[in-house]
Amino acid sequence: MNRKTIALIQGDPAGIGPELLVKILGESEVRMAANLLVIGALEIFARGEMQTGLKVPNVSHAALDAPIAFADDEVLHLDLPVDGIGDVATGEVSAAGGQSSIRGLHRALELARDGLVDGVVFMPFNKESMHLGGNDFADELGYASDFFQLKTRASEFNVANGMWNGRVTSHVAMKDVPQLLTVERIEESILLADRTLKMAGYEHPRIVVAAYNPHAGDGGLMGDEEIRVIRPAVDRARLKQVRATGPLPADTLWLKVRDGDYDAVVTMYHDQGQIAIKLLGFDRGVSVLAGLPVPITTPAHGTAYDIAGQNRANVVPTRNAFTMCLNMASNRMATEGVATAKAG
């Protein structure tokens, strides 16, 4: 099997990203698992080493205009200078920090587009800093979708303890959710969940779809979205050989997922799934940007400004994000190889 190349974006310098990056690179199992390309300003990397008191071994510097070539157990660092990055205060929003995140993401997407990296893991970004730094999209998924000029569905998934959560709507105001719940959008979300879990190694993903209203609407007494848009979407997905069930009441279906009856939940809005999955596994969770041409993952927590610079960040979600990304990159290549062989 060819050794995969994973890009690691340093993330917001004011948060716990610099610390997490150095910690994950300090693990020999991670360095042995893949070729590692760090993307971001050298000052951020130095900040992480200072915060942790660790020195990452065998780091070499890559050039923007040179081919990427790895030696054994070598970590390559692609420096992306940003004016004022060394002056960003720990725990504070900044335009320079946002610019650093945007530039790192953009460069990683370029490398993925050109086939030079097989997957991307980014340390936590801060959306407010990214906005100050020039990002016109609601989040990094919007940025990536625009970069790849996607015409198909993309969505953020959260994963903890083997439980997956995808959602029909995400970073939108609650007042806008009802009009966004259409049969087509819900069906696309179910199909995306099926494709994403298959890339992650699930042969036949078991997907449960959440209701929108209390008690799944009680037959229309408390809303008709279940009758009008959710159930028809589930039926359409099932006709495409997807193992989908629902809609089920959102306040009880997570118990079934926790107990292993289902692999993934498709929820109708952000907090309907986020509250449950973070309660059940926040200290291990991973976010997956699904539907993109390349697997992109990140720890499910944020920049944690309140503990930044204190060497207290939990590296487990970052390690899980790396493992997830590498697994999806390997499965993606294997799946494409099978499809190519069949086509030939």
Order of alpha helices (4+ residues) and beta strands (2+ residues): beta-alpha-alpha-beta-alpha-beta-beta-alpha-beta-alpha-alpha-beta-beta-alpha-alpha-beta-alpha-beta-alpha-beta-alpha-beta-beta-alpha
